[in-house]
């Protein structure tokens, strides 16, 4: 995994002068004993506007209110975001799925600019 590499003409605006990094790990089986975390990141700054501002749209259970134990057997949780969620045109260049060990699959249904329905299953 190479992480998120944005297009060259896209950047996150940092107008407040503050940047916050949030990193967390899931260790459901308690395997952390003796392990050492060795990840990192590169952050590039540019004083001039690069062309397009990037942002994050978080859909689903952003507050992580769905917790264990899940109901016995298969269960489905569904979230929708109608087109009114987006006040202006957005160009999606990355999607991240997040469910730790509590799920076996995720489904993302969306419509592209041409009106074609797309489905991603992870």
HELIX and SHEET records of a PDB file:
HELIX    1   1 UNK A   83  UNK A   85  5                                   3    
SHEET    1   A 2 UNK A  10  UNK A  11  0                                        
SHEET    2   A 2 UNK A  52  UNK A  53  1                                        
SHEET    1   B 2 UNK A 107  UNK A 111  0                                        
SHEET    2   B 2 UNK A 117  UNK A 121 -1                                        
END                                                                             
